Amino acid sequence: MVIAAALVSCGRAKGKTDGEGQASIVFDTQELWMGSFPSTAGPQSVVFTFRNEGDADLEFLDVATGCWCVSTVYPEKPLKPGKKGKIEVTVDVSDMKPGKFHHYAYFAVNGSPAQFTLTVKGEITEK
């Protein structure tokens, strides 16, 4: 929960001001199933797609993950209104124990919503 509190404060640090438009991030989905694979499969990735439906540039302010095994790639440059973007979430499944998993990536942006979570789920099978 410390991560969530940190993202809340970051999201408020750079937001809408009077007289300016506001970015609005809209996802096709915020949860994806990665599939089933053995822990020997190595890093596995999925891509989340979104669009900026606001009337101002969308900027990513901060990102945190719930596990050392999760990494993200997201737009480094502001995304113009009406444009689409993608976020790649990778889970390094090396040496994970068999069973289902779910991991999270937490983001803060300068738009609405100011904070959001992306969830990836999957299953590790026997080697």
C-alpha atoms as one frame of an Amber mdcrd trajectory, in Angstrom:
protein
   0.000   0.000   0.000   3.019   2.293   0.326   3.350   2.130  -3.459  -0.254
   3.242  -3.936   0.212   6.177  -1.553   3.365   7.250  -3.382   1.557   7.140
  -6.718  -1.319   9.207  -5.351   1.061  11.962  -4.321   2.899  11.816  -7.659
  -0.353  11.980  -9.595  -1.310  15.200  -7.859   2.073  16.798  -8.386   1.468
  17.479 -12.084  -2.187  17.625 -12.980  -4.751  19.861 -14.613  -4.592  23.585
 -13.909  -7.319  26.178 -14.509  -7.733  27.065 -18.157  -5.922  23.981 -19.483
  -7.377  20.834 -21.006  -6.962  17.422 -19.429  -5.664  14.124 -20.730  -7.870
  11.059 -20.339  -6.461   7.529 -20.583  -8.872   4.796 -21.718  -7.816   1.121
 -21.956  -9.226  -1.703 -24.035  -8.662  -3.824 -20.896  -6.619  -3.483 -17.707
  -6.216  -7.213 -17.114  -4.633  -9.772 -19.450  -4.097 -13.542 -19.301  -0.531
 -14.410 -20.309  -1.143 -18.127 -20.737   0.341 -21.323 -19.315   4.016 -22.175
 -19.636   6.880 -23.806 -17.724   9.192 -21.710 -15.555  11.960 -22.542 -18.028
  10.169 -20.388 -20.642  11.923 -17.246 -19.385  10.419 -13.745 -19.652   6.843
 -13.537 -21.001   5.245 -10.307 -22.259   1.800  -8.903 -23.006   0.784  -5.542
 -24.467  -1.978  -3.297 -23.143  -3.403  -0.760 -25.606  -4.954   2.567 -24.702
  -5.863   5.927 -26.182  -5.785   9.507 -24.963  -9.417  10.625 -25.159  -8.723
  13.950 -23.461  -7.899  17.339 -24.936  -4.338  17.659 -23.581  -1.106  15.668
 -23.904  -0.903  12.546 -21.727   2.310  12.082 -19.745   3.413   9.170 -17.563
   4.689  10.455 -14.221   5.591   7.316 -12.283   5.463   3.526 -12.378   5.920
   0.848  -9.727   5.524  -2.913  -9.822   4.399  -5.393  -7.207   7.290  -7.797
  -7.833  10.953  -7.743  -8.854   9.975 -10.097 -11.708   7.749  -7.494 -13.441
   9.049  -4.818 -15.802   7.257  -2.317 -18.030   7.840  -0.327 -21.199   5.561
   2.678 -21.668   5.595   5.895 -23.749   8.396   8.230 -22.717   7.116  11.160
 -24.789   3.748  12.874 -24.249   0.881  11.281 -26.163  -1.269  13.761 -28.119
  -5.071  13.820 -27.759  -6.774  11.166 -29.906  -3.608   9.076 -30.271  -3.193
   5.423 -29.296  -0.396   4.027 -27.174   0.769   0.768 -25.671   2.309  -0.500
 -22.465   4.311  -3.715 -22.490   4.380  -5.680 -19.243   6.948  -8.468 -18.918
   7.071 -11.130 -16.218  10.288 -13.105 -15.772   8.908 -16.522 -14.874  12.352
 -18.099 -14.443  12.336 -20.494 -11.522   8.764 -19.681 -10.466   6.958 -22.482
  -8.693   4.111 -24.254 -10.541   0.685 -22.697 -10.097  -1.313 -19.622 -11.017
   0.102 -16.134 -10.573  -1.093 -12.555 -10.845   1.135  -9.496 -10.822   0.514
  -5.786 -10.960   2.013  -2.626 -12.423   0.922   0.704 -10.901   1.022   3.933
 -12.932   0.528   7.649 -12.335  -0.285  10.021 -15.203  -1.184  13.685 -15.565
  -4.740  12.880 -16.655  -7.867  11.097 -15.635  -7.689   8.717 -13.940  -4.528
   9.987 -12.278  -3.565   6.470 -11.104  -4.364   3.042 -12.501  -3.293  -0.582
 -12.186  -2.594  -3.126 -14.911  -2.916  -6.798 -13.972  -1.274  -9.793 -15.652
  -2.242 -13.357 -14.843  -0.873 -16.696 -15.911  -0.023 -20.200 -14.847   3.312
 -21.917 -14.376   3.181 -25.595 -15.356   5.537 -28.386 -14.355   8.904 -28.283
 -16.122
